[in-house]
Amino acid sequence: MATLIQTLPRRTLLNTAAIFGGEAVSRLATALMALLVARRFGAEALGQYGYALSLASVLVVVPDLGLHLLTTRSLAAEPGLLARTFWNLHWLKFPLVSLVVLFTVALGEWTIRDDGRRLLLYVLVARAMLQTFSLAYMAIFKAFEQMHYIALAQFANASLVIACAGAAAGFELGAPLVVASFLVGQAAETWLSWHILRRQFSPGGYTGLERRFLWSMMVAAAPIGLTAVLQALNLRLDVLILGIFTPNEGLGHFQAAAWFVIGTFLGVRSPGTGQRCREPMGTSAR
């Protein structure tokens, strides 16, 4: 292993560390928010938060629609397409974001009777719509192998979320205002990513809408995007279905138990577990 690490380029090691470090910090902030909501507001608020988070995590994939992967792949192959890709990516995202916002408002006003779920859903979808632009900028960072910018933006996001959530809980504000800390952190991440991209990568001035280029991007990205939406929906289907028939407190207990089981599995699973599972039948009993 040491020999392998020594043979890897320094840039590859830094990029790998930046990606995993940024993701770890981001997920830590999300986990701490769930713990804070559960500890401070109880199982009912946790059920409201978990339901809204599950729905928002599906909706955030819609404005992506495979465009981020396509952006990374195309710019890695042809860096000269940066300006065209950058501006046309926004032209594609704006109507998709608008569609998600309209769907969320309609869903919240017409089908969600619980005020807590509805308000938290609005907060988390607003965060998700900021996040989709941030993820688009990060796709460009990945294409140019500048992952340290991703780690910087995610660290700024997580730091602000933790600080604002702690302050809101300290002032005994309600759950929606505590969860709204996500908006503060995500706004900072999106702005910082935009600023870095404009300053360090120079995508140039506005190039205008190119219909053929937009169509080619959509045709290439849509199959991947639809698959990602279905996968995200499948992962959250249990919470979304259970949330229709179960009160918030019961849904909160369910999610707390599920998260505990997942955390326990990750904590006790050793690197050798997978190897033992691959042994011939009968040898594992030794």
C-alpha positions, 0 to 999 in steps of 0.5 A: 500500500505504501508503495502504491501511494508513493507511485501515485501523482501528488495531484491525484492524492490531493484531489482524492483527499479533497473530495473525501474530506469535503464530502465527510465534512458536508455529511457530518453537518447533515448528521449533526443537524438531524441529531440537533433536531431530535435532541432539541425538538423530539421525535415529532420534529424529527419525523417532520424533518426527515420527511421533508429531507427525503422529499427534497433529496429527490427533488434536488436531482431533477435540475441535475438531470445528468448535466453535471456528469455530462459537464465533467466528461465533456470539459475533461475531453475538450476544455475549450468548451468551458464558456459555451457549457457554462452559460448554456448549463444555466439556461437548462437549469433555470427552467428545471429549477422553476419547475421544481419550485412550482411543483413544491409549492403546489405539493405543499399547499394542496397535499401536505396538511402538516404545517411543520412538514410544509415549512421544512419542505420549503426551507430544504427545497430552497437549499436544494435549488441553491445546491444544484448550481453549486454542484454544477460549478463543482462539476467544472472543478472536477473536469479540470482536476481542481478538487481543492476548491470543492473541499474549500466550498464545502468546508465553508458551508458546513462551518456556517451550518454548524455555527448558525444551527448552534446559535439558533438552538441556543436562542431557543428558536423553532425547528424551521429556523434551526434547519434554515441554517442550511440556507445560510451555509448553502448560499455561502457555498454557491457564492464562493463556488461562483466566485472561484469559477469566475475568477480562476477559470475565466468562463468569459462573458455571457454567450447567449442561448444556443439552441442546438448546443442545448438540445445536444446537452439535454439529449445526452444527459436526460437518460442518465438524469432520469435514472438518477431520479428513479434511484433517488426516489427508490432510496427514499420511498420507504419514508415517503410512503410511511409518511402518508400513513404514519404520524410525525412521532412514529415516523421520527422513531422509524428514522431514528432506528434506521439511522442507528442501524446504518451507523452501527453497520458502518461502525462494526463492519471491518475491512475483512468482512467482505473477504470472509463473505467471499470464502467458499461455503463452509469455511467461514464456520472455522 
